[in-house]
Amino acid sequence: MTSGASDAFSLTAVGQAILKEDILTCQEPDFRDVVAVTRGSDVCFTSLEGTINGRHGGWPMKPATLTHASDPLVLDCLQAMGFNLLSLVNNHACDLGPGGVLSAVEAAQARGLAFAGIGPDLTSATKPGVCAANGRRVALVAMDAGPQESHVYATDATDRLMARPGCNRLQLYSTIVLQEQELAMLRNASDKLGHELRKEADRKASYRQSQGVGFEFFGLRFQAGAEYEEARIPEAADVERNLAAIAVAARDADIVIAYVHHHHWEPRWEIPPRWLHGFARQCVDRGATMVLSHGVPMLQGVEIYQGAPLFYGLGNFIFHTWQPRRYADERIWQSVIARMVFKGDVVDKIELSPIVMGGQRALETENYDGRRVPHLARGDYGNRILQRLADMSRPFGTQVRIDGDKAVIPVAR
């Protein structure tokens, strides 16, 4: 703990925020109650899902319905709600290309917001963002695991090329695990089709096959194993670079957040992927106080590892999508506000408040376009959200105690 810091300290984390308009004009009491919660902690964290229209310009890199670009006023909204630490890395951070990245960096800096995950080059995008509050230094290392095209990821300058603004990358490779006899059939087919000769010729010309481990077959990787599986493996250099950043942050800060945005979802969205489970523990082993994740638009379970909370998916907090009717599953519009209460620099407990975007009434009437802001969920409805989170957390050995309109996860060992 930093010298002179108060022992009382809290940090709040919420789901991702796709925010397109000024929401401070909203006067619904249940939304104002949400704001009271988010403003009630020393540090409040979210991920701004999108990019910023600013003086650096840019062009849409996706179809209109998939481009999430907002004016800088959305940062003013978040700041007024108490958010002072942001991840800016996600699958929409480059929706306007490098210009949007530079505008987002500039807009956040102009407001004094601490942020991480994007930058004018890879070194900057990997660098921890630091928020100082109530005598503590809270550091954030934020990364995106894709899948995305290479052009959205930041690179450092070389003797031959200038730097590329973009996202901090945690690349994943997929390998499909088959039975040995099935892999032998693929090898034989590849040879008969002339693909092996083509691969050899490409290698001589310095063309690379698809990256990853195993046998390459027309862009996919395969290996033999006992069980069928799509094995996802983080790229070793990206893992070490980000773990090194976490270790540096742990030496310089009192509290360290490791943040991962990804779209490597399981068929059942509420189940965290195996690779994230392993990587999150690596982050803690290298100094992270907690691990937070977004991407899948749905709550996932919470694990406590070595006293560190691992939030595998906090779902949505604000969801101004331009295609809301695609998201008819009620669970997409539900989440929790997680308030972590510290003893010293150690999380003592997590207080959970259930929320529903647009309020329960908006869901019942299927008023998708009216779901502008989160409301506190109360009574039986809120209890069902908390119970679902408890059920998803139980396989990790996490105890979620529901008491009225809130729940508590005891953490301290």
N, C-alpha and C positions, 0 to 999 in steps of 0.2 A: 504494500500500500504506500502511495506517495506520502511523504512527510507532511503532517498537518491535515490529512484527509479525515473527514468524518467517517465513523464506522457505519452510519446509515447510508445505504446506497441502493438504487434500484435501476434496472435497465429493462425497457419494454421493447418487444419485437412483435411485428404483425406480418400479415401476408403481403404479397406483392401489390403494388399500386399502379394500375393502368389508369392514368388520370389525364383527362382531356379538357377540363373546364374548371372555372372557379366554383368551388363547392362551399366556400365560406359564407355564401348567402343562404345556405340551407339552415333552416331554423327548427327542424324536427327535434323534439326533446330527446329522443333516443340517440340521435346523432350527436347532440351536444353532450350527452353522457359519455359517448365514445371519446370525444375530444377531451373531456375532463380526465379520462383514464390515460390517454396518450400524453397529455401534458403533465401528468402526475409523477413522472420518473425523471431521474437525472439525465439519462440518455434514452432516446427513442429511435428505433431503427426500422426502416423498411427498404425495399428495393423499388426504385422508380422504373417501371417496365415500359421502356420507350426511349425516345430521344428528344432533343430540344431544337426547335426552330430558332436560329440565332443569326448573328452577323456573318458566320462562316458559311452559311448557305448549305447547299447540298441538293441531291435529287433523290426521289423515291427509289429505293432499291427493291421494293416488293409491290404487289398489287395494292390498290388503294385500301381495300378492306383489311389488309394485313400490315399496313404502315401505321405505326403508333408514334406520331410526332406531335409534340405539344409546345405551346408558347411557354416562356420562362415563368409565367404566373403560377404554373402548377407547383413550382418549387416554393413560391411564396405561400401557397396553401398548405403544403406539408410543413413548412417551417412554423406557420401560425398554429398548427395542430400539435406542435411540440417536437417534431422530428428534427434531429440535429446530426444524424449519422445515416448516410445513404449508400447502398450499393447502386451503381449506375451500369453494371454489366448484366446483359441479358440478351436474348435472341432478337430484340428490337433496338438495341443500342446503336446499331449501324443502319437503321432504316433510311437515314438520309446520307449514308456514307461517312467518310472522314469529317466532312463539314459539320454534321450533326454531333459527332463525338467531340470535336473541338468546341462547339457551341455549348454542349452540356457541361463540359469541364469549366468553361468560362463563366457560365451562369451560376454553377454551384459555388465556385470560388468567390464570385462577386457578393454572394449572400453569406459567406462565412460558414457554409455547410461543409462538414467533414464527409469525405466520400472516398470510394475505392472502386477498382475494377476496370476503368477505362483510362486512356491517356494518349498523349501525342506519340508515344512509343511504348514498347513492351516494358521497359524498365519502369516507366511512370505508371503503367497500368497494373503492374505487379506490386508496386509500393503500397505499404499500408496507409490507409487514411486514419487520422488520429483525432478524436474528440476529447477535449478536456472538460470535465464537469465535476463539481463537488470534490475537488482534490484528487480525482482519479484521471488517468489517461487510458482511454478505451481505443484500441487499435482494431482496424478492420482490414482483412485480406480477402478480396472478392474475386471470383473467377467464374468463367462460363465453360461448361463441359459439352455444349452443343447438343445435337449435331448441327453444325453450321459450316458454310463454305470458308475457305482459308482467308478470303479477302476481308472478313470482318474482324480478324484478329490482328492485334498490334505487332509490329516488328521494330527492332532497333535498327539504326542506320549502320551501314557497312561502308567499306571503301568504294563500293560500286553503286550502292543504292541509298536513297534517303529513307528515313524512318516512315512507318505507316501508322497513323492513328487508328486506334481500335480497342478491342477487348483483351483482357487477360485470359489466356487460354488454358484449359485443362482438357486436352484432347483424349478421346476414348477410341479404341479400336475394337471392332467386333469380330469374334471368331465363332463359327458355327461348329458345334461338337456333334459328330456322327459316330455310328458304329464303324469299326475297322473295315469291314467288308464294303460298306457303302462308300467310305473314303477311297478304297481301292478302285471302285467302279468309276469315281470321279477322275481319278488319276488316269485311268485307262481311256476314258472319254476325252479328256484333255489332250492326250497324246494322239488319239485317232483324229481329232479335229484340227490338229496342227497348232494347238494353242501353246504347247510347250516350246515348239520352235519359235513361235512369235515372241514368247516371253524372253527366250534367250537372245533373240535379235534386238529386242527393246533394251535389254540390259547392256548390250554392247554399245548402244547409242545413248546410254545414260538415262533412258526412260525408266521411271520407277513403276513397279506394280503397286497394287493397293497396299497400304501400310498395315502393319499388324503382324501377328504370329500365325503360323500354320501354312497350309497349302493354298496357293492363290488359284482360283478358278473363275475366270471372267469377271474379275472385280470383287469377288467374295473370298473370304478366308475360311478354311476348314481344317479341323484336326480331329483325331480319333479320341474317343473317351467312352466311359462306361455309361453315361446318361446323355440324352439329347439336351442341348443347351445353346443359347446364344450368349456366349461369355463376353462380357465387356471389360476391357482392361485399360486403365488410364496410362497414357504415354509417360514413360519413366522420367524423361527430362522435364516435362511439365509438372509432374508430381514433385520432383526434388526442388524445382525452382519455387513453387508455391509453399512447400513445407519449409524451405529456407527462409522465405519471407515471414512465415508465421513464427519461426524461431527468433528472428531478429526483432519482430514486434514484441515477443514475450520478454525479451531483455529490456526493452525500452518502455513498455506500457504495463499497466497494472492488470488490465483485462484485455483479452484478445478474442475477437470473433473471426472464425473462418466461415466464409460464405460461398456456397456453390449454387449456381443456377444451371439447370439442365432440362433437356427434353427426352432423356433416355428413360421413358416410362415403361412400366410393366403393363400387361393387358388389363389387369385390375389396378386402376390408378392409385388406390389407397395403399398399395403394397410398395414399400421403398425398395429400390433396386439393390442387389447384393453388392455391386461395386461401390455404391455410396456408403453403405454400412462399413466396409473396410477402410475406405479413404477417410471417412469422418474420424474413425479411431486413430488413424495415422496423424491427423491434424492435432488431436488432443495429446498424443504422445510427443509431439514436437512443440507443445506450448499453448494450444488453443484452450480458452476457458469454456467455449461453447462452439457448436457448429449449427448454422442456420442454412436452410435451403428453400428455394422456390423453383417454380417451373411448371410442375404438374398443378393444374388449377383446382386442387383439392387437398384437404387436410390429410396428413399421414401421421403415424405414431411418433412418440417421443421415447428416446432411450437415455438413460443416465450411465455414462461410462467414466470411471475414475473421477466421479464427482462433477463431470461436465455434461450439461444437457446437449443432446443431439436431436434437433428438430428436423426430421427428415423431409417435412413439407408443411409449410404454414398456409398454403392455399392462397386465397385472394383477400385483400383488404378493400381495395377499390377496383372496379372492373368495368371501365368504360370501353368495352369492346364495341366495334361497329357492326358486329354480327351476333347480337345476344341470343337470337333464337337457336343458334347452334349449340348453346350451352343450357339445355333444358333440364339437366340433372340438378335437382335441388341442392345437392351437396356442394356444387361448385360455388354457390352463393353463400355458403356458411364457412365460418372459421372461428378463430379465437384470438384474443389479445393475450400475449404471454408476458407477464411482469415478473422479472427475476429479482428477488430480494437477496442482497449480499450480506454476509458477515465477513468483514475485512474484504479480501479480494476473492472470496469463495462464494459460489451460489448456495444459499441456504434453503430456499424454497422457490417454487414457481407458482404464481397465482394466475389462473386462467379465467377470462371472461368471454363467454360465447357472443358472437356477432352474426348478423345476417344482413347482407347487402340489400338495401331498399326496404328493409323491414319485412316482418312475417307476412303482412297483408299483401305486399307486392308479389310475393311468391304464390300466395293463394289465388290471386287474380291473374297470374301469369303476365303481370305488367313488367315485362323485361326492360323496356326502355326507361322505366321509372326508378331503376335501381342505381341511383347516383352515388349514394353514400352509405356507409355501414351504420347499422343500428345495434344497440345492445339487445341480445335475445334473452327473453325472460321466461319464467315459468317452465311448463313442461317442454315447450319448444327448445329453449336454451338448454334444458337438462338433457335432451336427446342429443344435442351436438356434443356436449361434454361426455356423455356416456359412450358415444361413438369413438371419441378420441381415447377414452379409457380402454375400450375394447381393442383398438388398434395398437395401443401402447403395451398392453398386457404381455404379448409375446416377447417383449424386450425386458420383462421383469419390472416394468415401471408401474408404480402404484399411483393412481389418480383418485384423490378423495373429493367427491362431489358434496358440496354443502350449499344448498339453496341455489342461487343464481351464479355461483362461482365454483371453481375447483382448485385444489392445491396438489402439487407434486412435491413431496419432501425430497430434498437433494442431499443435504449435508450428511456425511458419513459419520 
